[in-house]
Amino acid sequence: MNDAKYGVLLVNLGTPDAPQPDAVKRYLAQFLSDPRVVDVSPWIWKPILHGVILPFRSPKVAKLYQQIWLPDGSPLLVYSRAQQKALAQRFAHIPVELGMCYGNPSLNEGLTRLLAQGVEKLIVLPLYPQYSCSTSGAVFDGISQLFKTMRTIPSLHFVRSYAQHPLYIKALVNSIEESFKQHGKPDRLVLSFHGIPERFVKTGDIYFDECCLTVEKLKQQLDYPAEKVMMTFQSRFGREPWLSPYTDKTMEKLGSEGVEHVQVICPGFSSDCLETLEEINEQNREFFIHGGGKQYEYIPALNDKVEHIDLLEAIIRDICEK
């Protein structure tokens, strides 16, 4: 293995620079302008985005970020930086940098730092366990755009997904079992994944299949009844149908059906963020309790846990040693 020539770019979605409306507006404008995320004609979408959505949504989203903001910054960035640093300590001669698909640090910043260290073999590792065109696909687009400006590009190994990697499943199982030991086994274990429009799946996106792979592997390895494990989808946007069942509607329904205790984990999120800390841990807790439920726990994302860094290290070493 020629360590000196390899470099790793960890990539996550991104986050606003501050929990303020102007910063949130800049971030959402970049995020929601990506045709991988919203594939509506720009002639139709841009006036709606800039004239209606951003002015009204940015202040509301900023207030939500203020509720979860950490002393060191946005949770997603804090945990992603911790992952980068922990992973870099595992390698003596392979630099590890971080780039965000939207916001800062940018993909360009991360790639530039790697190339300045003489990297000739680039490993791009999107921190999305399950592939989707709107996440991993968007990362590939971003890297490709940067390559267009370069005379000499590095060789590229792009990690499309790791939805059923044994160490990924092991790390999730350990987190779930830790929660069971602390809070007892729940009446239902809910695996909530980020949603995408149904239309994406119908036109070729493999995301739903990859979510199912993760769920089936977890069912096989958990000491917990498979029939009590539920797969749901959160964070839908707009009016068209998204993957279902919806997490929020499921929480309302479970509470009204007499289910007293649920625990929720979000296997598709490598780092805790607005969608886990506010939407799942706060909003959906209220839906469940108001619906009649009594006990609700959110199981944190893998973040910078040792088992998660073990997984990322194994993915990288497997590439370098081939």
C-alpha positions as CSV (number, residue, x, y, z in Angstrom):
1,M,0.0,0.0,0.0
2,N,1.5,3.3,-1.1
3,D,0.0,5.5,1.7
4,A,1.7,8.7,0.6
5,K,-0.4,8.9,-2.6
6,Y,-3.8,8.3,-1.0
7,G,-6.1,11.0,0.5
8,V,-9.6,10.8,1.9
9,L,-12.3,13.4,1.5
10,L,-15.1,12.8,4.0
11,V,-18.3,14.5,2.8
12,N,-21.5,15.3,4.6
13,L,-24.6,17.4,3.6
14,G,-23.7,20.7,5.1
15,T,-25.1,23.2,7.6
16,P,-25.5,27.0,8.0
17,D,-22.6,29.0,9.3
18,A,-24.7,30.4,12.1
19,P,-28.3,29.9,13.5
20,Q,-29.4,33.2,12.0
21,P,-31.9,33.9,9.2
22,D,-29.3,35.3,6.8
23,A,-26.9,32.4,7.2
24,V,-29.8,29.9,7.0
25,K,-31.0,31.6,3.8
26,R,-27.6,31.3,2.1
27,Y,-27.4,27.7,3.0
28,L,-30.9,26.8,1.9
29,A,-30.5,28.7,-1.3
30,Q,-27.5,26.6,-2.3
31,F,-29.1,23.3,-1.1
32,L,-32.5,23.8,-2.7
33,S,-31.0,25.0,-5.9
34,D,-29.3,21.7,-6.6
35,P,-31.3,19.8,-9.3
36,R,-30.4,16.6,-7.6
37,V,-32.5,17.8,-4.6
38,V,-35.3,19.6,-6.4
39,D,-35.5,18.5,-10.0
40,V,-38.1,21.1,-11.1
41,S,-37.3,23.4,-14.1
42,P,-35.3,26.4,-12.8
43,W,-37.6,28.7,-14.7
44,I,-40.4,27.5,-12.4
45,W,-38.5,26.8,-9.3
46,K,-36.2,29.8,-8.8
47,P,-39.0,32.4,-8.5
48,I,-40.8,30.2,-6.0
49,L,-37.6,29.5,-4.1
50,H,-36.3,33.1,-3.8
51,G,-39.7,34.8,-3.8
52,V,-41.6,32.6,-1.4
53,I,-39.8,29.7,0.3
54,L,-36.5,31.4,1.4
55,P,-38.0,34.6,2.8
56,F,-40.6,32.7,4.9
57,R,-38.7,29.4,5.7
58,S,-35.3,30.9,6.7
59,P,-36.5,32.6,9.9
60,K,-38.4,29.5,11.0
61,V,-35.5,27.2,10.3
62,A,-33.1,29.6,12.1
63,K,-35.2,29.3,15.3
64,L,-35.0,25.5,15.1
65,Y,-31.2,25.6,14.7
66,Q,-31.0,27.9,17.7
67,Q,-32.5,25.2,19.8
68,I,-29.9,22.6,18.9
69,W,-26.8,24.8,18.3
70,L,-23.7,23.7,20.3
71,P,-21.1,26.0,21.9
72,D,-18.7,24.9,19.1
73,G,-21.2,25.3,16.3
74,S,-23.7,23.3,14.3
75,P,-24.0,19.7,15.6
76,L,-23.5,18.2,12.1
77,L,-20.2,20.2,11.6
78,V,-19.0,19.5,15.2
79,Y,-19.5,15.7,14.9
80,S,-18.2,15.6,11.3
81,R,-15.0,17.4,12.4
82,A,-14.7,14.9,15.3
83,Q,-15.0,12.0,12.8
84,Q,-12.4,13.5,10.6
85,K,-9.9,14.0,13.4
86,A,-10.5,10.6,14.9
87,L,-10.1,8.9,11.5
88,A,-6.9,10.9,10.7
89,Q,-5.4,9.6,13.8
90,R,-5.8,6.0,12.5
91,F,-3.5,6.7,9.5
92,A,0.1,7.7,9.5
93,H,0.5,8.8,5.9
94,I,-3.0,9.2,4.5
95,P,-4.5,12.7,5.0
96,V,-8.1,13.0,5.8
97,E,-10.1,16.2,5.0
98,L,-13.7,17.2,5.4
99,G,-15.9,18.9,2.8
100,M,-19.6,19.7,2.7
101,C,-21.8,19.4,-0.3
102,Y,-23.4,22.7,0.7
103,G,-22.0,25.4,2.9
104,N,-18.6,25.3,4.6
105,P,-16.1,23.8,4.6
106,S,-16.8,23.4,0.9
107,L,-15.9,20.4,-1.3
108,N,-13.4,22.7,-3.0
109,E,-11.7,23.6,0.3
110,G,-11.3,19.9,1.3
111,L,-10.1,18.8,-2.1
112,T,-7.6,21.7,-2.4
113,R,-6.1,20.8,1.0
114,L,-5.6,17.2,-0.1
115,L,-4.0,18.1,-3.4
116,A,-1.7,20.5,-1.7
117,Q,-0.4,17.4,0.2
118,G,0.5,15.6,-2.9
119,V,-2.5,13.3,-3.1
120,E,-2.7,11.4,-6.4
121,K,-5.4,8.8,-5.4
122,L,-8.5,10.4,-4.0
123,I,-11.0,8.4,-1.9
124,V,-14.3,10.2,-1.6
125,L,-16.4,8.8,1.3
126,P,-19.9,10.4,1.5
127,L,-21.2,9.9,5.0
128,Y,-24.5,8.5,3.7
129,P,-24.8,4.8,4.4
130,Q,-27.6,4.3,1.9
131,Y,-27.2,5.7,-1.7
132,S,-29.6,8.2,-3.1
133,C,-29.3,10.4,-6.1
134,S,-30.1,13.4,-3.9
135,T,-27.2,12.7,-1.5
136,S,-24.3,10.6,-2.8
137,G,-25.3,11.5,-6.3
138,A,-25.0,15.2,-5.5
139,V,-21.6,14.6,-4.0
140,F,-20.4,13.0,-7.2
141,D,-21.7,15.9,-9.2
142,G,-19.9,18.3,-7.0
143,I,-16.6,16.5,-7.3
144,S,-17.0,16.2,-11.0
145,Q,-17.6,20.0,-11.3
146,L,-14.3,20.6,-9.5
147,F,-12.4,18.2,-11.8
148,K,-13.6,20.2,-14.8
149,T,-11.4,23.1,-13.7
150,M,-8.2,21.0,-13.2
151,R,-5.6,20.2,-15.8
152,T,-4.6,17.0,-14.0
153,I,-7.1,15.2,-11.8
154,P,-6.3,12.5,-9.2
155,S,-7.5,8.9,-9.7
156,L,-10.9,8.5,-8.0
157,H,-12.4,5.9,-5.8
158,F,-16.0,6.9,-4.9
159,V,-17.7,5.0,-2.1
160,R,-21.3,4.8,-3.3
161,S,-22.7,3.3,-0.1
162,Y,-22.2,0.9,2.8
163,A,-25.7,0.0,3.7
164,Q,-25.0,-3.5,4.8
165,H,-21.3,-3.4,5.8
166,P,-20.8,-5.7,8.7
167,L,-19.1,-3.1,10.9
168,Y,-21.9,-0.6,10.1
169,I,-24.6,-3.0,11.2
170,K,-22.5,-4.0,14.3
171,A,-22.2,-0.3,15.3
172,L,-26.0,0.2,15.0
173,V,-26.7,-3.0,16.9
174,N,-24.4,-1.9,19.7
175,S,-26.1,1.5,20.0
176,I,-29.5,-0.1,20.1
177,E,-28.6,-2.6,22.7
178,E,-27.0,0.1,24.8
179,S,-30.3,1.9,24.7
180,F,-32.2,-1.2,25.6
181,K,-30.0,-1.8,28.6
182,Q,-30.5,1.8,29.8
183,H,-34.2,2.2,29.1
184,G,-35.5,-1.4,28.8
185,K,-36.8,-2.9,25.6
186,P,-39.5,-0.9,23.9
187,D,-42.9,-2.0,22.5
188,R,-41.6,-0.8,19.1
189,L,-38.2,0.0,17.7
190,V,-38.6,2.6,14.9
191,L,-35.9,2.9,12.2
192,S,-36.5,6.4,10.7
193,F,-34.7,7.2,7.4
194,H,-34.7,10.5,5.6
195,G,-37.4,10.4,2.9
196,I,-37.2,11.1,-0.8
197,P,-40.0,11.5,-3.4
198,E,-41.5,8.3,-4.5
199,R,-40.9,9.5,-8.0
200,F,-37.2,9.2,-7.5
201,V,-37.4,5.5,-6.7
202,K,-39.8,4.8,-9.6
203,T,-37.2,6.4,-12.0
204,G,-34.3,4.3,-10.8
205,D,-33.0,5.5,-7.4
206,I,-32.0,2.5,-5.3
207,Y,-32.4,4.3,-2.0
208,F,-35.5,2.4,-0.8
209,D,-33.8,-1.0,-1.5
210,E,-30.7,0.0,0.4
211,C,-32.8,1.1,3.4
212,C,-34.5,-2.3,3.3
213,L,-31.1,-4.0,3.3
214,T,-30.1,-2.2,6.4
215,V,-33.3,-3.0,8.2
216,E,-33.2,-6.7,7.3
217,K,-29.6,-7.0,8.5
218,L,-30.5,-5.3,11.8
219,K,-33.5,-7.6,12.3
220,Q,-31.3,-10.6,11.8
221,Q,-28.7,-9.5,14.4
222,L,-30.8,-7.8,17.1
223,D,-32.1,-9.8,20.1
224,Y,-35.5,-8.3,19.6
225,P,-38.7,-9.5,17.8
226,A,-38.5,-8.6,14.1
227,E,-42.2,-7.9,14.0
228,K,-41.8,-5.1,16.4
229,V,-39.2,-3.3,14.2
230,M,-40.7,-0.6,12.0
231,M,-39.1,1.3,9.1
232,T,-40.4,4.8,8.5
233,F,-39.4,7.9,6.6
234,Q,-39.1,11.5,7.8
235,S,-38.4,15.1,6.6
236,R,-40.6,15.2,3.6
237,F,-40.9,18.5,1.7
238,G,-43.5,19.7,-0.7
239,R,-46.8,18.2,-1.7
240,E,-45.9,15.2,-3.9
241,P,-45.9,11.7,-2.3
242,W,-42.7,10.7,-0.5
243,L,-41.6,7.3,0.7
244,S,-43.9,6.0,3.4
245,P,-44.9,5.3,6.1
246,Y,-44.2,8.8,7.4
247,T,-42.5,8.9,10.8
248,D,-44.7,11.7,12.2
249,K,-47.9,10.0,11.2
250,T,-46.6,6.7,12.6
251,M,-45.8,8.3,16.0
252,E,-49.3,9.7,16.2
253,K,-50.8,6.4,15.3
254,L,-48.8,4.3,17.7
255,G,-49.7,6.5,20.6
256,S,-53.4,6.3,19.8
257,E,-53.2,2.5,19.4
258,G,-52.0,2.0,22.9
259,V,-48.3,1.5,22.3
260,E,-46.7,2.9,25.4
261,H,-42.9,2.8,24.8
262,V,-41.0,3.4,21.6
263,Q,-37.3,4.0,20.8
264,V,-36.2,5.6,17.6
265,I,-32.9,5.5,15.7
266,C,-32.0,7.1,12.4
267,P,-29.6,4.7,10.6
268,G,-29.2,6.9,7.6
269,F,-27.7,9.8,9.5
270,S,-24.0,9.4,10.3
271,S,-24.0,12.6,12.5
272,D,-26.7,14.1,14.6
273,C,-28.2,17.2,13.1
274,L,-31.4,19.3,12.8
275,E,-33.3,16.3,11.4
276,T,-32.4,14.1,14.3
277,L,-32.1,16.4,17.3
278,E,-35.1,18.6,16.6
279,E,-37.4,16.7,14.3
280,I,-37.0,13.3,15.8
281,N,-36.0,14.0,19.4
282,E,-38.4,16.9,19.9
283,Q,-41.2,17.1,17.3
284,N,-41.9,13.3,17.0
285,R,-41.6,12.9,20.8
286,E,-44.5,15.3,21.1
287,F,-46.5,13.5,18.4
288,F,-46.1,10.2,20.3
289,I,-46.8,11.6,23.8
290,H,-49.8,13.7,22.7
291,G,-51.1,10.7,20.8
292,G,-51.2,8.7,24.1
293,G,-47.7,7.2,24.3
294,K,-45.8,7.3,27.6
295,Q,-42.1,6.6,27.0
296,Y,-40.0,7.8,24.1
297,E,-36.2,7.6,23.6
298,Y,-34.1,8.8,20.6
299,I,-31.0,6.7,20.1
300,P,-28.2,9.1,19.0
301,A,-26.4,8.8,15.6
302,L,-23.1,7.0,15.5
303,N,-21.3,10.4,15.5
304,D,-17.6,9.8,16.5
305,K,-18.2,6.6,18.5
306,V,-15.2,4.2,18.3
307,E,-17.3,1.6,16.4
308,H,-18.2,4.2,13.7
309,I,-14.5,5.2,13.2
310,D,-13.7,1.5,13.0
311,L,-16.2,1.2,10.1
312,L,-14.8,4.2,8.2
313,E,-11.2,3.0,8.7
314,A,-12.1,-0.4,7.4
315,I,-13.7,1.0,4.3
316,I,-10.6,3.1,3.5
317,R,-8.1,0.3,4.3
318,D,-10.0,-2.1,2.0
319,I,-9.7,0.4,-0.9
320,C,-6.0,1.1,-0.2
321,E,-5.0,-2.6,0.1
322,K,-6.6,-3.8,-3.1
